Amino acid sequence: MDNILSIITVTKNDLNGFIATIKSTRILREKFNINQIVVDSSKTGISDEVRKLSSSEKNIKYYWQEPKGISPAFNFGIVVSNTEWLWFLNGGDCVNMDLDCELFTKFLASSSADAIIFETKDMKSGRILEKKPPMWGLWPPLLSWIPHPSTVVKKKLFENYGNFNADYDIAMDYEVWLRFFSKNVNVDLASFAIASFNREGISYQMNRKTRTEVAKIIRKYFWTIIKKEFFSLRIVLKSLIINLPFVNYKKDMNKDLSK
């Protein structure tokens, strides 16, 4: 199978987390020709170990970058990638150990979507995190339900609509999903877990800052959300009008008169 996916892994001073991540991606890299891009901002010593481990593994490309934040590291990974699909799996996050890798790669190869939202398991409990809301609650994603470690997107979305915004330290993924999915992109929802996530990671430790950034993003895209909701309301009204009994009766009567 052609190389269709790049796993972009950002790591900084977390050797154990990085080891867990590359161990979990090994089957995808070795048996399914998936490449992994490592963007490392670790201090000297740890970076030497990360580089050494990367060079000993198949289909890993290692890059070191001055510490600038997660968004610039993600954006660097996007630039150097050359595959159709991108998966942002940070150091410490892992491929779900129960993932059917053959099914996963075939799913990507056959999907005509621009993005696919899978599910994420909690590392300790094994429970699904951030379960999908009911159909009516999927958009707008105000409750930030879209799982960052388990959303796979086509590179062309970044080329068309821009990269991660460096103004956000933690919620940059929420901003990019809101920006992308405000456009007319096709999104698949898949109800199986592809990643396991550590609840004790930095995004959970910095929950207050995350909420602050999310609120800022919602304010930024307030009118975009309102416009989308207004468009949805127009569809509802149109559907009601089309399906009103007297409208159908009038249509049938006009058909009879035109015979």
VOBA-1610 file (N, C-alpha, C; in pm, whole numbers, padded with zeros to 5 digits, always signed):
BEGIN
Met+00084-00120+00000Met+00000+00000+00000Met+00087+00124+00000Asp+00051+00224-00081Asp+00126+00348-00086Asp+00122+00417+00049Asn+00225+00500+00072Asn+00231+00576+00196Asn+00128+00688+00191Ile+00018+00673+00263Ile-00091+00770+00256Ile-00101+00858+00380Leu-00026+00824+00485Leu-00044+00891+00614Leu+00089+00928+00677Ser+00095+01050+00730Ser+00207+01091+00815Ser+00156+01113+00957Ile+00223+01052+01053Ile+00195+01076+01194Ile+00292+01184+01241Ile+00239+01298+01282Ile+00323+01408+01328Ile+00326+01407+01480Thr+00446+01390+01536Thr+00463+01379+01680Thr+00551+01492+01731Val+00495+01573+01818Val+00569+01682+01882Val+00608+01637+02022Thr+00735+01655+02057Thr+00781+01613+02189Thr+00878+01715+02246Lys+00876+01727+02379Lys+00967+01819+02447Lys+00995+01767+02588Asn+01118+01726+02610Asn+01165+01685+02743Asn+01080+01576+02808Asp+01029+01485+02727Asp+00948+01373+02778Asp+00991+01245+02708Leu+01106+01194+02748Leu+01162+01077+02681Leu+01073+00955+02698Asn+01019+00933+02817Asn+00934+00816+02841Asn+00807+00822+02757Gly+00747+00940+02749Gly+00628+00956+02666Gly+00658+00931+02520Phe+00771+00980+02474Phe+00810+00960+02335Phe+00834+00813+02305Ile+00899+00744+02396Ile+00924+00600+02377Ile+00792+00524+02365Ala+00695+00560+02450Ala+00564+00494+02445Ala+00495+00519+02311Thr+00509+00640+02260Thr+00443+00674+02133Thr+00503+00597+02017Ile+00635+00597+02004Ile+00695+00529+01888Ile+00680+00377+01898Lys+00674+00327+02019Lys+00648+00184+02035Lys+00508+00149+01984Ser+00413+00237+02010Ser+00274+00211+01969Ser+00253+00226+01819Thr+00338+00304+01752Thr+00322+00325+01608Thr+00403+00225+01525Arg+00477+00139+01589Arg+00572+00053+01519Arg+00507-00037+01414Ile+00393-00097+01447Ile+00327-00185+01349Ile+00284-00108+01227Leu+00228+00010+01246Leu+00186+00093+01132Leu+00305+00130+01046Arg+00417+00162+01110Arg+00535+00205+01034Arg+00602+00088+00962Glu+00611-00026+01029Glu+00687-00138+00973Glu+00606-00222+00875Lys+00478-00241+00902Lys+00398-00330+00819Lys+00311-00257+00716Phe+00284-00129+00741Phe+00192-00058+00652Phe+00255+00068+00591Asn+00386+00081+00605Asn+00462+00187+00540Asn+00413+00327+00576Ile+00365+00344+00699Ile+00324+00476+00747Ile+00446+00547+00802Asn+00466+00673+00764Asn+00582+00744+00818Asn+00545+00831+00935Gln+00641+00854+01021Gln+00622+00935+01141Gln+00723+01049+01141Ile+00674+01171+01159Ile+00759+01290+01163Ile+00770+01334+01308Val+00890+01337+01359Val+00915+01376+01498Val+00972+01518+01500Val+00902+01608+01567Val+00950+01746+01584Val+00984+01761+01732Asp+01112+01767+01760Asp+01163+01762+01897Asp+01216+01899+01939Ser+01175+01944+02057Ser+01228+02070+02113Ser+01290+02046+02250Ser+01338+01926+02272Ser+01394+01890+02402Ser+01530+01955+02424Lys+01569+01963+02550Lys+01700+02016+02584Lys+01808+01913+02548Thr+01931+01962+02539Thr+02044+01875+02507Thr+02051+01759+02606Gly+02078+01644+02555Gly+02079+01523+02639Gly+01955+01442+02609Ile+01839+01497+02637Ile+01714+01429+02601Ile+01698+01428+02450Ser+01728+01541+02387Ser+01717+01546+02240Ser+01810+01446+02174Asp+01928+01424+02233Asp+02021+01324+02178Asp+01959+01186+02182Glu+01890+01155+02292Glu+01826+01024+02304Glu+01709+01010+02208Val+01629+01117+02194Val+01515+01113+02102Val+01565+01094+01959Arg+01673+01163+01923Arg+01730+01149+01789Arg+01783+01008+01766Lys+01849+00954+01866Lys+01906+00819+01854Lys+01796+00715+01838Leu+01693+00726+01919Leu+01581+00632+01909Leu+01511+00644+01774Ser+01494+00766+01726Ser+01427+00788+01597Ser+01505+00724+01483Ser+01637+00739+01487Ser+01721+00686+01379Ser+01725+00533+01380Ser+01692+00472+01495Ser+01695+00326+01504Ser+01563+00262+01460Glu+01463+00345+01433Glu+01330+00295+01396Glu+01305+00315+01248Lys+01221+00228+01193Lys+01185+00238+01051Lys+01081+00347+01029Asn+01099+00421+00920Asn+01000+00522+00875Asn+00976+00633+00977Ile+01083+00676+01044Ile+01075+00794+01130Ile+01172+00899+01077Lys+01122+01020+01060Lys+01206+01134+01022Lys+01215+01228+01142Tyr+01338+01255+01184Tyr+01359+01336+01304Tyr+01399+01479+01266Tyr+01339+01576+01338Tyr+01375+01717+01322Tyr+01383+01780+01461Trp+01483+01866+01480Trp+01490+01942+01604Trp+01453+02086+01574Gln+01374+02146+01662Gln+01329+02284+01645Gln+01344+02359+01776Glu+01389+02482+01768Glu+01394+02567+01887Glu+01255+02571+01953Pro+01248+02566+02085Pro+01118+02570+02151Pro+01040+02698+02118Lys+00931+02681+02045Lys+00848+02795+02003Lys+00701+02775+02039Gly+00668+02658+02090Gly+00528+02626+02118Gly+00481+02512+02031Ile+00364+02459+02066Ile+00312+02341+01995Ile+00268+02375+01853Ser+00200+02487+01836Ser+00151+02523+01702Ser+00263+02533+01599Pro+00372+02607+01627Pro+00482+02613+01530Pro+00542+02475+01501Ala+00545+02388+01604Ala+00598+02253+01583Ala+00505+02173+01492Phe+00373+02182+01517Phe+00277+02117+01428Phe+00293+02168+01285Asn+00303+02300+01271Asn+00311+02360+01138Asn+00438+02318+01064Phe+00547+02302+01138Phe+00670+02253+01077Phe+00649+02111+01024Gly+00582+02028+01105Gly+00554+01891+01062Gly+00468+01886+00937Ile+00373+01978+00928Ile+00288+01985+00809Ile+00371+02018+00685Val+00462+02114+00699Val+00544+02158+00586Val+00630+02044+00531Val+00691+01965+00620Val+00783+01861+00574Val+00712+01731+00537Ser+00582+01721+00564Ser+00507+01600+00528Ser+00478+01599+00378Asn+00460+01480+00323Asn+00430+01469+00180Asn+00324+01362+00152Thr+00233+01346+00248Thr+00128+01245+00234Thr-00009+01311+00228Glu-00108+01232+00190Glu-00244+01284+00175Glu-00307+01313+00311Trp-00287+01222+00407Trp-00351+01234+00539Trp-00248+01268+00645Leu-00291+01344+00749Leu-00206+01380+00862Leu-00275+01342+00992Trp-00195+01288+01084Trp-00245+01248+01215Trp-00151+01306+01320Phe-00202+01392+01408Phe-00120+01458+01509Phe-00127+01379+01639Leu-00022+01302+01663Leu-00016+01214+01779Leu+00106+01255+01862Asn+00083+01329+01967Asn+00193+01386+02045Asn+00268+01283+02126Gly+00388+01320+02169Gly+00465+01235+02257Gly+00386+01205+02383Gly+00370+01079+02417Gly+00289+01039+02532Gly+00154+00985+02491Asp+00104+01027+02374Asp-00020+00970+02320Asp+00016+00847+02238Cys-00073+00749+02235Cys-00038+00621+02173Cys-00148+00574+02078Val-00106+00494+01981Val-00202+00422+01898Val-00274+00321+01986Asn-00404+00313+01975Asn-00482+00217+02052Asn-00429+00076+02028Met-00396+00008+02135Met-00334-00124+02123Met-00427-00225+02057Asp-00557-00200+02058Asp-00651-00292+01996Asp-00688-00252+01853Leu-00621-00150+01800Leu-00655-00103+01666Leu-00626-00208+01560Asp-00723-00230+01472Asp-00703-00315+01354Asp-00634-00227+01249Cys-00503-00238+01241Cys-00425-00147+01156Cys-00459-00164+01008Glu-00490-00285+00967Glu-00526-00307+00827Glu-00659-00239+00795Leu-00757-00254+00883Leu-00885-00188+00864Leu-00866-00036+00861Phe-00785+00016+00953Phe-00761+00160+00962Phe-00701+00216+00833Thr-00598+00152+00781Thr-00532+00202+00660Thr-00623+00188+00538Lys-00700+00081+00532Lys-00794+00065+00421Lys-00905+00170+00429Phe-00946+00201+00552Phe-01048+00304+00574Phe-01000+00436+00517Leu-00876+00473+00547Leu-00820+00598+00496Leu-00810+00596+00344Ala-00763+00485+00290Ala-00743+00475+00145Ala-00873+00485+00068Ser-00983+00440+00127Ser-01110+00436+00055Ser-01200+00557+00083Ser-01167+00636+00186Ser-01253+00747+00225Ser-01236+00865+00129Ser-01348+00926+00090Ser-01345+01047+00007Ser-01362+01172+00093Ala-01362+01155+00226Ala-01381+01268+00317Ala-01256+01354+00323Asp-01272+01474+00378Asp-01159+01564+00401Asp-01101+01545+00541Ala-01180+01488+00629Ala-01135+01460+00766Ala-01217+01344+00821Ile-01158+01270+00913Ile-01228+01159+00978Ile-01208+01173+01128Ile-01319+01177+01201Ile-01314+01187+01346Ile-01338+01049+01405Phe-01234+00991+01462Phe-01243+00861+01526Phe-01269+00881+01676Glu-01237+00782+01758Glu-01257+00793+01902Glu-01125+00769+01974Thr-01122+00808+02103Thr-01002+00799+02185Thr-01033+00725+02314Lys-00941+00640+02357Lys-00956+00569+02484Lys-00869+00633+02591Asp-00919+00631+02714Asp-00837+00671+02827Asp-00737+00560+02855Met-00610+00597+02873Met-00505+00497+02889Met-00526+00405+03009Lys-00574+00463+03119Lys-00585+00383+03242Lys-00713+00302+03247Ser-00826+00366+03219Ser-00955+00298+03236Ser-00998+00220+03111Gly-00947+00259+02995Gly-00988+00196+02870Gly-01122+00247+02819Arg-01179+00347+02885Arg-01308+00401+02844Arg-01291+00501+02729Ile-01396+00511+02648Ile-01395+00608+02538Ile-01409+00749+02596Leu-01320+00838+02553Leu-01325+00977+02596Leu-01401+01061+02494Glu-01462+01168+02542Glu-01528+01265+02454Glu-01621+01195+02355Lys-01721+01124+02406Lys-01815+01055+02318Lys-01888+01156+02229Lys-01920+01113+02109Lys-01986+01203+02014Lys-02123+01245+02066Pro-02158+01371+02050Pro-02291+01416+02090Pro-02396+01363+01992Pro-02526+01378+02023Pro-02629+01337+01927Pro-02618+01419+01800Met-02683+01375+01693Met-02669+01438+01562Met-02692+01589+01567Trp-02793+01632+01641Trp-02825+01774+01644Trp-02719+01856+01716Gly-02634+01789+01795Gly-02533+01860+01872Gly-02393+01854+01814Leu-02380+01796+01694Leu-02247+01783+01635Leu-02188+01918+01597Trp-02275+02007+01548Trp-02226+02139+01506Trp-02314+02249+01567Pro-02256+02359+01610Pro-02112+02383+01624Pro-02055+02306+01743Pro-01927+02270+01739Pro-01869+02188+01847Pro-01833+02271+01969Leu-01934+02339+02025Leu-01908+02433+02134Leu-01855+02363+02259Leu-01890+02238+02279Leu-01841+02164+02395Leu-01705+02101+02371Ser-01643+02135+02259Ser-01508+02087+02225Ser-01499+01935+02232Trp-01591+01868+02163Trp-01597+01721+02170Trp-01505+01653+02070Ile-01453+01727+01972Ile-01370+01665+01868Ile-01235+01626+01927Pro-01199+01497+01927Pro-01077+01451+01994Pro-00952+01478+01909His-00864+01560+01963His-00742+01593+01890His-00657+01471+01853Pro-00633+01375+01945Pro-00545+01263+01909Pro-00607+01165+01810Ser-00737+01178+01782Ser-00804+01079+01698Ser-00875+01141+01579Thr-00834+01259+01540Thr-00890+01322+01421Thr-00781+01326+01313Val-00810+01263+01201Val-00715+01254+01090Val-00766+01342+00978Val-00680+01429+00926Val-00724+01527+00826Val-00634+01522+00704Lys-00689+01566+00592Lys-00609+01575+00471Lys-00523+01701+00473Lys-00403+01688+00423Lys-00309+01800+00423Lys-00364+01920+00346Lys-00447+01894+00246Lys-00498+02002+00162Lys-00581+02102+00243Leu-00639+02060+00356Leu-00716+02153+00438Leu-00626+02263+00494Phe-00506+02227+00534Phe-00412+02328+00583Phe-00365+02417+00469Glu-00347+02358+00353Glu-00307+02438+00237Glu-00416+02536+00196Asn-00540+02494+00211Asn-00653+02579+00167Asn-00695+02681+00273Tyr-00688+02643+00401Tyr-00747+02727+00505Tyr-00650+02772+00614Gly-00523+02740+00599Gly-00423+02789+00694Gly-00385+02687+00800Asn-00269+02710+00862Asn-00214+02618+00961Asn-00265+02650+01102Phe-00206+02584+01201Phe-00241+02608+01340Phe-00203+02751+01379Asn-00286+02813+01461Asn-00267+02951+01503Asn-00178+02955+01627Ala-00063+03021+01614Ala+00034+03026+01724Ala-00011+03114+01839Asp-00126+03183+01826Asp-00179+03263+01936Asp-00232+03176+02051Tyr-00252+03047+02022Tyr-00308+02957+02123Tyr-00202+02855+02166Asp-00189+02839+02296Asp-00087+02748+02350Asp-00138+02606+02367Ile-00269+02589+02387Ile-00325+02456+02414Ile-00442+02423+02322Ala-00532+02519+02302Ala-00657+02493+02229Ala-00644+02520+02079Met-00523+02512+02028Met-00504+02538+01884Met-00578+02437+01797Asp-00598+02316+01846Asp-00671+02216+01770Asp-00819+02253+01761Tyr-00875+02303+01872Tyr-01016+02345+01872Tyr-01038+02456+01770Glu-00945+02552+01766Glu-00957+02663+01671Glu-00949+02613+01527Val-00860+02521+01500Val-00843+02476+01362Val-00961+02392+01317Trp-01019+02310+01408Trp-01138+02231+01368Trp-01256+02323+01342Leu-01272+02425+01427Leu-01382+02519+01409Leu-01365+02595+01278Arg-01243+02632+01248Arg-01216+02704+01123Arg-01238+02615+01001Phe-01185+02493+01005Phe-01199+02402+00891Phe-01344+02361+00869Phe-01409+02320+00979Phe-01543+02262+00965Phe-01651+02369+00945Ser-01610+02497+00949Ser-01701+02604+00909Ser-01710+02613+00757Lys-01613+02552+00691Lys-01612+02549+00545Lys-01695+02429+00498Asn-01710+02421+00368Asn-01787+02310+00311Asn-01697+02188+00290Val-01653+02132+00401Val-01567+02013+00394Val-01649+01890+00431Asn-01608+01776+00380Asn-01676+01650+00409Asn-01605+01581+00525Val-01684+01544+00625Val-01627+01483+00746Val-01696+01349+00773Asp-01615+01245+00792Asp-01667+01114+00832Asp-01655+01100+00983Leu-01751+01031+01044Leu-01744+00995+01185Leu-01728+00843+01194Ala-01625+00799+01264Ala-01599+00655+01277Ala-01601+00617+01424Ser-01684+00518+01458Ser-01701+00481+01598Ser-01609+00367+01639Phe-01480+00388+01621Phe-01382+00299+01682Phe-01259+00381+01718Ala-01193+00338+01825Ala-01082+00414+01881Ala-00953+00386+01806Ile-00881+00492+01773Ile-00750+00474+01708Ile-00636+00519+01799Ala-00669+00591+01908Ala-00564+00642+01996Ala-00601+00623+02142Ser-00500+00619+02226Ser-00522+00623+02371Ser-00452+00747+02424Phe-00519+00813+02516Phe-00479+00946+02560Phe-00458+00948+02709Asn-00356+01020+02753Asn-00325+01029+02895Asn-00396+01148+02958Arg-00495+01121+03042Arg-00569+01228+03107Arg-00481+01314+03197Glu-00367+01262+03235Glu-00279+01337+03324Glu-00180+01423+03246Gly-00200+01431+03112Gly-00111+01511+03028Gly-00131+01659+03049Ile-00054+01738+02975Ile-00052+01883+02998Ile-00185+01949+02967Ser-00258+01896+02868Ser-00385+01961+02832Ser-00487+01948+02945Tyr-00476+01842+03027Tyr-00566+01828+03140Tyr-00514+01906+03261Gln-00382+01909+03278Gln-00324+01984+03388Gln-00353+02133+03375Met-00362+02182+03252Met-00382+02324+03226Met-00525+02351+03181Asn-00619+02284+03248Asn-00759+02290+03206Asn-00816+02432+03210Arg-00778+02510+03311Arg-00830+02647+03322Arg-00786+02731+03202Lys-00661+02720+03164Lys-00611+02795+03049Lys-00679+02748+02922Thr-00704+02617+02912Thr-00774+02563+02795Thr-00911+02626+02782Arg-00986+02633+02893Arg-01120+02692+02890Arg-01115+02839+02848Thr-01013+02910+02896Thr-00998+03051+02861Thr-00975+03067+02711Glu-00891+02982+02656Glu-00862+02990+02512Glu-00984+02951+02430Val-01057+02848+02474Val-01176+02806+02402Val-01280+02919+02399Ala-01297+02986+02512Ala-01391+03099+02517Ala-01349+03209+02420Lys-01220+03234+02412Lys-01167+03335+02320Lys-01194+03295+02175Ile-01180+03167+02146Ile-01204+03117+02010Ile-01351+03128+01973Ile-01439+03095+02067Ile-01583+03105+02041Ile-01621+03249+02012Arg-01564+03343+02087Arg-01592+03485+02059Arg-01542+03524+01921Lys-01427+03471+01883Lys-01369+03503+01752Lys-01458+03456+01638Tyr-01516+03337+01655Tyr-01596+03277+01547Tyr-01746+03289+01574Phe-01784+03382+01660Phe-01924+03397+01697Phe-02015+03415+01576Trp-01981+03507+01488Trp-02068+03534+01373Trp-02064+03421+01270Thr-01952+03352+01261Thr-01946+03234+01174Thr-02044+03128+01223Ile-02047+03107+01353Ile-02139+03009+01412Ile-02284+03052+01391Ile-02312+03182+01413Ile-02448+03233+01396Ile-02494+03215+01251Lys-02405+03244+01155Lys-02441+03229+01014Lys-02472+03084+00981Lys-02393+02991+01035Lys-02417+02850+01010Lys-02549+02805+01073Glu-02577+02855+01192Glu-02702+02820+01257Glu-02822+02878+01180Phe-02805+03000+01126Phe-02911+03061+01046Phe-02936+02981+00919Phe-02828+02932+00859Phe-02841+02849+00739Phe-02917+02721+00772Ser-02886+02661+00887Ser-02956+02539+00930Ser-03104+02567+00952Leu-03135+02685+01009Leu-03274+02723+01031Leu-03348+02738+00899Arg-03282+02793+00799Arg-03343+02807+00666Arg-03378+02671+00608Ile-03288+02573+00630Ile-03313+02437+00579Ile-03435+02377+00649Val-03445+02398+00781Val-03559+02347+00858Val-03689+02409+00806Leu-03689+02541+00787Leu-03809+02610+00739Leu-03847+02563+00599Lys-03748+02546+00514Lys-03775+02498+00378Lys-03837+02359+00381Ser-03782+02273+00469Ser-03834+02138+00483Ser-03978+02139+00531Leu-04007+02225+00628Leu-04143+02235+00679Leu-04241+02281+00570Ile-04198+02381+00493Ile-04285+02434+00387Ile-04312+02328+00281Ile-04208+02257+00242Ile-04224+02154+00138Ile-04318+02043+00183Asn-04313+02014+00315Asn-04388+01900+00366Asn-04522+01935+00429Leu-04562+02063+00421Leu-04695+02098+00471Leu-04802+02034+00384Pro-04906+01979+00444Pro-05010+01908+00367Pro-05072+01991+00257Phe-05100+02121+00284Phe-05169+02200+00182Phe-05078+02228+00064Val-04944+02232+00089Val-04850+02255-00021Val-04850+02135-00114Asn-04843+02016-00054Asn-04846+01895-00136Asn-04979+01883-00212Tyr-05089+01919-00144Tyr-05219+01915-00209Tyr-05223+02010-00328Lys-05168+02130-00308Lys-05166+02228-00416Lys-05084+02177-00534Lys-04969+02114-00503Lys-04884+02060-00609Lys-04959+01951-00687Asp-05026+01862-00612Asp-05100+01753-00678Asp-05212+01810-00764Met-05280+01913-00716Met-05389+01974-00790Met-05337+02039-00918Asn-05222+02104-00909Asn-05165+02168-01028Asn-05126+02063-01131Lys-05077+01948-01082Lys-05042+01840-01175Lys-05167+01792-01249Asp-05279+01777-01174Asp-05402+01730-01234Asp-05453+01829-01339Leu-05443+01958-01310Leu-05493+02060-01402Leu-05407+02070-01529Ser-05280+02031-01516Ser-05191+02044-01632Ser-05202+01926-01726Lys-05276+01823-01685Lys-05289+01704-01772Lys-05377+01735-01893
//
